[in-house]
Amino acid sequence: MRIHKLILAGAAALGLAACGDTFGEQALIGAGAGTAAAAVVGGNLAAGAVIGGAANAIYCQEFSNKC
């Protein structure tokens, strides 16, 4: 069940994430969204921050035209 919450938190973070101008901003914005999503679902905040930061940075690097 715990992994289920982490997956939900990651999906929520990806959905809430926005792009920044630099890689650091992208990771920080994603980490904030991931932490917030983890708090909402009662998950691990640190894991939410890592997943959200990585997800947003990857998304923004891959789809920079959508940011």
Backbone torsions as a table, in degrees:
resi	resn	phi	psi	omega
1	MET	NA	-32.5	-178.5
2	ARG	-63.0	-42.2	179.4
3	ILE	-64.6	-31.7	177.6
4	HIS	-61.5	-43.5	179.1
5	LYS	-65.8	-38.1	178.5
6	LEU	-66.1	-38.2	177.6
7	ILE	-65.7	-43.2	177.0
8	LEU	-61.4	-42.3	179.4
9	ALA	-63.7	-41.6	177.5
10	GLY	-63.8	-41.6	178.4
11	ALA	-65.9	-40.9	178.1
12	ALA	-65.6	-40.0	179.4
13	ALA	-63.7	-42.2	178.8
14	LEU	-63.9	-39.3	179.1
15	GLY	-69.4	-31.6	-178.6
16	LEU	-88.6	-15.3	-171.1
17	ALA	-67.9	150.9	174.9
18	ALA	-132.2	161.8	-177.6
19	CYS	-92.3	147.2	172.2
20	GLY	-106.1	-178.8	-178.7
21	ASP	-81.5	-30.6	-179.1
22	THR	-118.9	167.2	179.1
23	PHE	-60.5	-40.4	178.8
24	GLY	-62.6	-43.1	177.5
25	GLU	-64.0	-40.8	179.6
26	GLN	-61.8	-44.5	179.5
27	ALA	-66.7	-40.0	-178.9
28	LEU	-67.4	-43.2	178.2
29	ILE	-63.2	-44.1	178.3
30	GLY	-64.4	-38.6	178.7
31	ALA	-63.8	-40.1	177.6
32	GLY	-63.9	-43.5	179.1
33	ALA	-66.8	-39.2	178.8
34	GLY	-65.6	-40.0	177.4
35	THR	-64.1	-43.4	179.0
36	ALA	-63.1	-42.7	179.5
37	ALA	-65.0	-40.7	178.8
38	ALA	-65.0	-37.0	178.3
39	ALA	-65.3	-38.2	-179.3
40	VAL	-66.3	-42.1	-177.4
41	VAL	-90.6	0.2	178.4
42	GLY	76.4	27.0	-179.2
43	GLY	-92.0	-173.7	178.9
44	ASN	-74.8	119.8	-176.0
45	LEU	-64.8	-39.7	179.9
46	ALA	-65.0	-42.6	178.3
47	ALA	-64.6	-39.7	177.0
48	GLY	-61.1	-40.0	178.8
49	ALA	-65.2	-43.4	-180.0
50	VAL	-65.6	-47.6	-179.2
51	ILE	-64.0	-45.4	180.0
52	GLY	-64.1	-43.1	178.9
53	GLY	-62.5	-46.2	179.6
54	ALA	-65.9	-43.6	-178.3
55	ALA	-62.2	-44.3	-178.6
56	ASN	-69.6	-40.8	179.4
57	ALA	-62.7	-44.0	179.0
58	ILE	-65.0	-45.5	-179.9
59	TYR	-58.9	-46.9	-177.4
60	CYS	-67.3	-32.6	177.6
61	GLN	-72.1	-38.2	-177.6
62	GLU	-78.5	-35.5	-175.5
63	PHE	-124.0	55.8	-176.3
64	SER	-64.1	-22.7	178.9
65	ASN	-73.2	-15.4	179.8
66	LYS	-95.6	-3.4	-178.0
67	CYS	-90.3	NA	NA
